[in-house]
Amino acid sequence: MIFGIHIRPTTESMDVRELARRIEDAGFDALFLPEHTHIPTSVGTDHAEGADWLRACMLMFDPFVTLGAVAAVTERLLLGTGVCLVPQHHPITLAKTVATLDVLSGGRVLFGIGAGWNRPEIANHGVDPARRFAVMREHILAMRRIWTEEEPAFAGEFVRFDPIWQWPKPVQRPHPPVLVGGEGPRVLDRVLEYGDAWMPNDHPGLAERIGELQRRAVTLGRAPVPVTVFATPPDPAAVARCAAAGATRCVFNLPSAPVDEALAALRRLTS
């Protein structure tokens, strides 16, 4: 079992570069950063996740710029998106961003993806929220082609481009691992079609679904699919349960908080 950290860095939280160095020194293998380009005011302030969560989402940094800064001050730490909201990006641009980060970091990118839950946010990007999963699928298929072909072209419902040249190609071959987020009824279909790993939140029935995923992978002639479990409770029993279920990585949340609170939370995880 390996372990990662998930945080929402903002101007009000501990400097993410220093925190990343501490996370690497503590032996964690990966840092995951989330994405919200904005929060529509229609979401409201009385959100189920709480006021602190909402404020962090409103203020959070761009994940790719931030991970580039983290790459510059770390040596081994894997750089994860948790998750990149793929339908809110153009795939040609996003392919270059991910590949550039992979090259500059020496092949350390974990490309965690999701279609998004915030329907007004998705709509503000010109995407029909009801079609977001279909859009994500085409975007990833197009990006995989850009990463792996010399003169890629793509013709789909949402993405269409004639043969193009685009470099850099990622250091990781054939491309950075695509970790498909979510726990919905069709998520395993997505993992097996265009993903390299599954990245669910910890949830009831996890063991049964990991078992289903691996049985289906065998049927397709695939190797066992790595599973990264987000929002793992920070206690040994939860880690043991995830390990018994077949997870390969547990990811713990750190608060979006000033230095004293953030480091105290990190110490609790390592004690």
C-alpha positions in Angstrom: 0.0 0.0 0.0 1.2 3.5 -0.9 -0.1 6.8 0.4 -1.0 10.2 -1.1 -2.2 13.6 0.1 -5.1 15.7 -1.3 -5.3 19.4 -0.6 -7.0 22.5 -1.9 -4.3 25.2 -2.0 -5.3 28.8 -1.9 -3.8 32.2 -1.0 -5.0 31.6 2.6 -3.5 28.2 3.1 0.1 27.1 3.7 2.4 27.6 0.8 1.9 24.5 -1.3 5.5 24.3 -2.3 6.7 24.1 1.3 3.9 21.7 2.1 4.9 19.5 -0.8 8.4 19.3 0.4 7.2 18.2 3.8 4.9 15.6 2.2 7.7 14.2 0.2 10.0 14.1 3.2 7.3 12.3 5.2 7.3 9.5 2.7 4.1 10.0 0.8 4.3 9.1 -2.8 1.9 11.6 -4.4 0.2 14.9 -4.0 -3.3 15.4 -5.6 -4.8 18.8 -6.3 -8.4 19.4 -7.3 -9.9 21.8 -9.9 -12.7 24.4 -10.0 -12.2 27.1 -12.5 -14.9 29.1 -10.6 -17.9 28.6 -8.4 -21.2 30.0 -9.8 -23.0 32.1 -7.2 -26.1 30.1 -7.9 -24.5 27.2 -6.0 -25.3 29.3 -2.8 -23.4 29.6 0.4 -25.4 27.0 2.4 -23.6 24.0 0.7 -23.7 20.5 2.1 -19.9 20.4 2.3 -19.8 23.4 4.5 -18.6 27.0 4.4 -14.9 26.1 4.6 -15.1 23.8 1.7 -17.0 26.4 -0.4 -14.4 29.1 0.4 -11.5 26.9 -0.5 -13.2 26.0 -3.9 -13.7 29.7 -4.6 -10.1 30.5 -3.9 -8.2 27.5 -5.1 -5.2 27.7 -7.5 -5.1 26.2 -10.9 -3.9 22.7 -10.5 -1.5 22.5 -13.4 0.3 25.8 -12.7 0.6 24.7 -9.0 1.9 21.3 -9.8 4.5 22.8 -12.0 5.7 24.9 -9.0 5.6 21.7 -6.9 7.7 19.8 -9.5 10.4 22.5 -9.2 10.9 22.0 -5.5 10.5 18.2 -5.2 12.3 15.2 -6.6 10.2 12.1 -6.3 6.7 13.2 -5.4 4.1 12.2 -8.0 1.9 15.1 -9.3 -1.7 14.2 -9.4 -4.9 16.0 -10.5 -7.7 15.0 -8.2 -9.6 15.6 -10.4 -9.1 17.6 -13.6 -12.5 18.5 -14.9 -11.9 17.4 -18.4 -15.1 18.7 -20.2 -14.1 22.2 -19.2 -10.9 22.1 -21.3 -10.2 21.8 -25.0 -8.4 18.5 -25.5 -5.7 19.9 -27.8 -4.7 22.5 -25.2 -5.1 20.1 -22.3 -3.0 17.4 -24.0 -0.1 19.9 -24.3 -0.5 21.1 -20.7 -0.3 17.6 -19.3 2.5 16.5 -21.6 4.5 19.6 -20.7 4.1 19.0 -17.0 5.1 15.4 -17.5 8.3 16.4 -19.3 9.3 19.1 -16.9 8.7 16.9 -13.9 10.6 13.9 -15.3 7.6 11.8 -15.8 5.8 12.3 -12.5 2.2 13.1 -13.6 -0.9 11.1 -12.5 -3.8 12.4 -14.6 -6.9 12.0 -12.4 -10.0 12.9 -14.3 -13.7 13.6 -13.7 -16.7 15.0 -15.6 -17.7 17.3 -12.7 -20.8 17.6 -10.5 -21.3 21.4 -10.5 -23.8 21.7 -13.4 -23.8 25.6 -13.5 -19.9 25.5 -13.6 -20.0 23.0 -16.5 -22.6 25.0 -18.4 -20.5 28.2 -18.1 -17.9 26.4 -20.2 -20.4 25.8 -23.0 -20.9 22.1 -22.2 -24.3 20.6 -21.8 -24.1 19.1 -18.2 -26.3 16.1 -19.3 -23.6 15.2 -21.9 -20.6 15.8 -19.8 -19.5 12.1 -19.5 -19.7 11.7 -23.3 -17.7 14.9 -23.7 -15.1 13.6 -21.3 -14.8 10.3 -23.1 -14.1 11.9 -26.5 -11.7 14.4 -25.0 -9.6 11.6 -23.4 -9.7 9.5 -26.5 -8.5 12.5 -28.5 -5.8 13.3 -26.0 -4.5 9.7 -26.0 -4.2 10.0 -29.8 -2.3 13.3 -29.6 0.1 11.8 -27.0 0.9 8.7 -28.9 0.8 9.6 -32.6 3.0 11.7 -34.8 0.2 13.2 -36.9 -3.0 12.6 -34.9 -6.5 13.4 -36.2 -9.8 12.9 -34.6 -13.4 13.0 -35.7 -16.1 12.6 -33.1 -19.4 14.2 -32.0 -17.7 16.9 -29.7 -14.1 16.9 -30.9 -12.9 17.1 -34.5 -9.5 18.1 -35.9 -7.5 17.2 -39.0 -4.0 15.8 -38.7 -1.9 18.0 -36.4 1.7 18.2 -35.0 2.0 18.6 -31.3 4.9 18.2 -29.0 6.2 17.6 -26.4 5.1 14.1 -26.1 4.9 12.8 -22.5 7.9 11.2 -20.8 5.7 8.4 -19.6 4.8 6.0 -22.4 2.4 5.6 -23.9 1.2 8.6 -21.7 0.7 9.5 -18.1 -1.7 7.2 -16.3 -5.3 8.2 -16.6 -7.1 7.7 -13.2 -10.8 7.8 -13.7 -12.6 9.3 -10.7 -16.1 8.6 -9.5 -18.4 5.9 -8.0 -21.4 6.0 -10.3 -23.0 3.0 -11.9 -21.1 3.3 -15.2 -17.7 4.3 -13.8 -16.1 0.8 -14.3 -17.1 0.9 -18.0 -15.2 4.2 -18.3 -12.1 2.8 -16.5 -12.0 -0.2 -18.7 -12.6 1.7 -21.9 -10.2 4.7 -21.6 -8.6 4.6 -18.2 -5.5 3.1 -16.6 -6.7 3.1 -13.0 -9.8 3.7 -10.9 -9.9 6.6 -8.4 -13.1 6.4 -6.3 -13.8 8.0 -3.0 -14.0 5.6 -0.1 -17.6 4.3 0.0 -19.7 1.3 1.0 -19.4 -1.6 -1.4 -15.8 -0.6 -2.4 -14.5 -4.2 -2.1 -17.3 -5.7 -4.2 -16.7 -3.1 -7.0 -13.0 -3.6 -7.0 -13.6 -7.3 -7.3 -16.0 -6.7 -10.2 -13.4 -4.4 -11.9 -10.6 -6.9 -11.7 -12.9 -9.8 -13.0 -13.8 -7.7 -15.9 -10.2 -6.7 -16.6 -9.2 -10.4 -16.7 -12.0 -11.1 -19.2 -10.6 -8.3 -21.4 -7.1 -9.7 -21.1 -5.9 -6.7 -19.1 -3.5 -6.7 -16.1 -5.0 -5.9 -12.7 -6.2 -2.3 -12.6 -4.6 -0.1 -9.9 -7.1 1.5 -7.5 -6.4 4.8 -5.7 -9.0 5.4 -2.9 -9.6 9.1 -2.2 -11.0 10.5 1.1 -9.6 7.5 3.1 -10.3 8.0 6.8 -7.0 8.6 8.6 -7.0 5.5 10.8 -5.3 2.1 10.5 -8.5 0.2 10.3 -9.7 2.1 7.3 -6.3 1.6 5.5 -6.4 -2.1 6.3 -10.0 -2.3 4.9 -8.9 -0.6 1.7 -5.9 -2.9 1.4 -8.0 -6.0 1.9 -10.4 -4.7 -0.8 -7.5 -4.6 -3.2 -6.7 -0.9 -3.3 -3.1 0.1 -4.2 -3.1 3.6 -2.8 -4.9 5.5 -0.1 -5.2 9.3 -0.3 -5.8 11.4 2.8 -7.3 14.9 2.9 -5.3 17.7 4.4 -7.2 20.9 5.3 -6.9 24.1 3.3 -5.4 25.9 6.3 -2.5 28.1 7.5 0.9 26.6 8.2 0.3 25.5 11.9 -2.9 23.8 11.2 -1.7 22.1 8.0 1.5 20.8 9.6 -0.4 19.6 12.7 -2.7 17.6 10.4 0.3 16.2 8.5 1.9 15.1 11.8 -1.2 13.3 12.8 -1.1 11.3 9.6 2.5 10.3 10.2 2.4 9.6 13.9 
